[in-house]
Amino acid sequence: MDLKELAVNAVVQNKKASLLIGGAAVLGLGFGCYKYLQKPEKVVRVGVVSQLLIHPLKSGKAISVALADCQKFGLRFGELQDRHWMVVTEDGHMVTGRQQPRLVLVCLTCEGGHVCLNGPNMEELRFKQTDNRIIDCRVFGDDIQGRDCGEEASRWLTRYLGEEKTFRLVHFESQMKARRPVNLEPSFSQQEQVAYPDVGPVMLLSESSVRDLSSKLEKDVTVERFRPNIVISDCEAFDEDSWEEIQIGIVRLQRVMSCGRCIFTTVDPETGIINRKEPLDTLKSYRLCQPSEKHIYKSSPLFGQLHTVKQTGILQVGDEVFKIIR
């Protein structure tokens, strides 16, 4: 789906959403939303979408878009799908910014049927995705496949990361067997599937929460450090923690759990340098879980919310966000 098609769909879907939110139940049935109207519900405006971020390469640079197709596997814009490319070692184990912080500076885009890799002090690499071999990969102990992106991409990444070991780039394709988040986090249902994200297909965070954290640090941090897909404005800090189900346009998202944070948050997205302390230490000082949830989050501080997609559709920057109350 190209930009023009996305834009047309967005207009159509926003008209549908306004009818749904306005209480036009009969029309809502025609839009495939009947299952949400079977029980009495009301919607309460809680914020506005201020950014939509796609991370095509796992641990790579975010791509900011004005609108995106929110699918079961996460956000998509044209050929760019969130966390559908991944760097692996020769034996297929994932490589992330935890081990290679400079990965956060690598930008992967798609233009005219070519995949493009860009990074500091590197010439742009453009290559076509060909019928290369499919290799077995490992993501947090889960088996998953990936289409090898070829020798040029491997040499580019190996040279960029500057190590003796060889790195390869793989791409997840729709016909491949996906991972089930429930294998890592029991809070997810058996039906949910993802490609290369850590756990959930959609991560949501508010600007106010980031500002609250920055107020406690010597140096401000930005939302990019926390790698969300949907950024919300016009709400209070940590309001998003209480939104169990939300609607944006015709898109319905279901909160599953909070996002437990790790050492990756200490990688600066502007420099690719890891400090291994902040903002993680500060988050641990005031964002730990309740004792009853320690079996889920252990000692990880909570920042942002993981969602699954109940109803797919187009998201746009500027869309209002509604909390569903039944």
N, C-alpha and C positions, 0 to 999 in steps of 0.2 A: 504494500500500500504506500503510495507516494504522498508528498506533502499536500497536494491538491485534494486527493481523496480523503485524507485525514481531516482536512479543514471542512470539507463538505459534510462528512459524517459528524463532525463536532457540532456544526450548526444544527443539523437535524436532531442529534441526540440531546442537545441543550433545550430545544423546544419540547422534546418529550419529557425531559426532566422537570421543566417548569410546570407542565401539566400534572405530572405525578405529585410533585411537592404541593401544588395547589389543591390537591385532593380530587382530581378528576379520575376516580377509580375505574370507571368504565373504559376510558381511553387507556389507562394504565394496563388493563388486561390485554389490550391490543398490542402493547409494546413488550409483551413477554414478562411483565413484572407482576403478574397475578399472584404469584406465591408470596410476595411481600405484602399484599393487601388482604390476605385472608384473616389476619389478626389486626385488631385496632392498633394503630400506631400514630405517633406524631413525630415531626422532625423539628429539631431546634438548631438554628444556625450557630456554629461554633468557631468559624474562621474562614479563611480564604487561602486558596493555593497560591503560593508566592514563587515557588520554583518546582520544576520537574527535572530530575536528574537521572540519566541513564549511564550505567557503567558497563559498556560492552565487554571490556576486558576485566576479568576478576582482579581486583587490586589496582586497576589502571585508573587513568584520569576520567573524571565525570564529564559527560556531555550534557549541557543545559539545553532543553528544548522548550518551545512554547506550547506544544501539545504532544500527546502521546497516546498510543493505543494501549489500554490497560488490559492485558490478557492474563490467563490463569498462571502463566509462567513469569509474569511481571511486565514491566513497561517495554514498549517497542515503538521505534520511530523508523519507518522505512526498513532498511536492512539491519539497523542497529537494534539488538535485543539485549536486555540487561543481563550481564554476567553469562553470556553464551560463548565467550572465548576465555581461554585459561592458559597460563604458562605452566608447564610440567617439566620434571626431570626426565632423563632418558628412560627410566623405568615407569613413568606415568604418574608419579606422585605430584600433587598440586604444589605450586610455588606461589606464595602470597607476599604482601608487603610486610608480614611479620618476619619473614626470613630475608626478603629483598626489598628494603624500604623504597629504593629508587623506582620500583615498579609504579608507584603512584604518579610519576611524571610521564609515563608512557600513554600516549593518546592513540586509541584505535578508532578509526572511522571507516565508512564505506562510501565510495564515490564511483559512479559509473561502472558498477560491476566489479570494482577492485576493492580489496581491503588495504587500508593505508596505516602504517605504523610510523609514529613520530616520537622523538625523545630528544632531550638536551644533547647538543654536540653530536647528533646523529643525522645522516641524510635520510630523507623520507624513503620508506620502502613501500612500493605498491605491487601487489600481486593478486592474481586471480585465484579464487578458491577452486581447486581442481579435484579430480577424483583420486586423491591420495588415500593411503591406507587408513583404516580406522584402528585406533589403539585403545587399549584398556587403561583407564585412569583411576586414581583414588582421591576422594575428597572426604576428609575427616573419617577415614576408614570405610567409606561407602564405595562400591564399585560403580563406575560409569564410563561411558565411551566418549571418544572425541575424534573428529577427523583431523589428522595431522595436516598442518598448513604448509609443509614443505621445508626444503633445506634453506632457502633464502631467509625465511622468517626465523628459522632456528639460528642461523649465523648472526642475524641482526640482534636478536635477544641475547645470545651468548656474548657478543662483542659489547653490547650495551651494559650488561650486568657485570662484565669484567671478571669472570671467574673461570677456572680451568674446566669445570664441569660444563656439559652441554645442556642447553635449555631448548624446549620445543614449544610451539604454539598449537593448541588444539581448538576445534570449534564443535559445539554441540548442535546436532541437527534433529529435526522434529521426529524422524523415524527411530531415533535411538532410545534406548531404555533410560528413563529419567530416574533421579534419586527420590527417595521418600523421606521428607524431613522427620517423620515420626521415628525413624531409626536413630536419630540424634536427639530429638526433643519430643518426648511423649505427648506434649500438649497439642501437637498437630494431629490431624485425622489421618487415617490410613489412605484416604483418597488423594491427599495433596501430593503434588510432584514439583520438583524444581530441577534446574540444570546445574549450574555451578555456584549459586549463592551459598553462603554458609548454611542458612536454614530456610528462611521464609522468602516468598517471591516479592513482597513489597515491604519496605521499611519507611515509616512515617515519623517525622520529627518537626517540632515547632521552632520558629525563630526565637520565641521568648525563652524557651528552655536553654538554647545556646547562649543567649544574652545573660541569663541567670548564672550559668557556669562561668562565662567570661568575667563577670563581676567579682568572682572569687579567685581569679588568676592574675598573675603579673602581666601576662600578654593575652590579648583577646584571641579566641579561636573562632573559626567559621564553620558553617554547616557542612562544608565539603569534607572536613576532617572525619565526620561521622558517617559519611557515605549513604545518606538517605535517598529514597526515590521521590518522595513527596514531601515538600516543605510547606508548613502552614504558618500564616501570619494572622494578626488580629485575634489573638487569644492570649491567655495568661500562661506563664511557665508551667509546664507539666500537665496542662489541661488534657493533652492527648492520652495521658495514662488512663483516663476514665471513659474514653470513647470506645465502647465495646463493638458498636457497629456504626458505620458512617456511610453517607451517600454524597457523591460528588458528580454532578450531572446525573447520568443514569448508572454510573458505576457504584457498586456496593462492595465495601470492604469490611471484613470481619477481623477484629483484633484477636490474636491468638496468645501472645505473650509479650513481655517487655524484651528489649534487646540488651542482653548482658554484654558488657564491654570488656575488651582485652587490651593487650599491649599495642595493638594496631592503632589505637587512638593516639598514641604518642608519636606517630609519624606525621611530620609537617607536610601537608599536601602541596605546599608551595616550593619546598626545598628537597623533599625526599629524605630528610634526616630524621632519625629516630632518637628520642632522648630517654625513653624507657621509664619516664616518671609522670610528667604532666601531659594532658589533664587527668590522667587515670587516677593518680593519688588523690586529687581534689574530689573527683567523682566518688571515690571510695569513702570520703569523709562525710558524705551526706546523701548518697543515692544507693545505699545497699538495700536489699530486699527485706521483707518482714521475716522473722524467724520461721514462720510456717512455710515459707517458700524457699528455704535454703536448699532443699533437696532438688530444686529446679535450677536456681541461679548460683548456688554455692557462694563464693566471695566476689562475684562479678558485680560491679555497679550497674545500675539500670539507666539507660538513656535512649529514648526512642521506642517505638512500638512496631512489632512485626504483625503484618496482616496477610490474610488470604483474600482471594478475589471471588466474591459470591456472584457478582454480575459484571461482565466485561463491558467495555465501552471506551469512549474518548474522554481524556482528561485535558484540561487547558489551564494554563496560568491565568489566574483571575477568577476561576470557578469558586463559588461558595461551597463551604463544607458544612454538612448537616449531620448532627447526631441523631440516631434513630432511638426512639423511646417507645417501648411496648408496655 
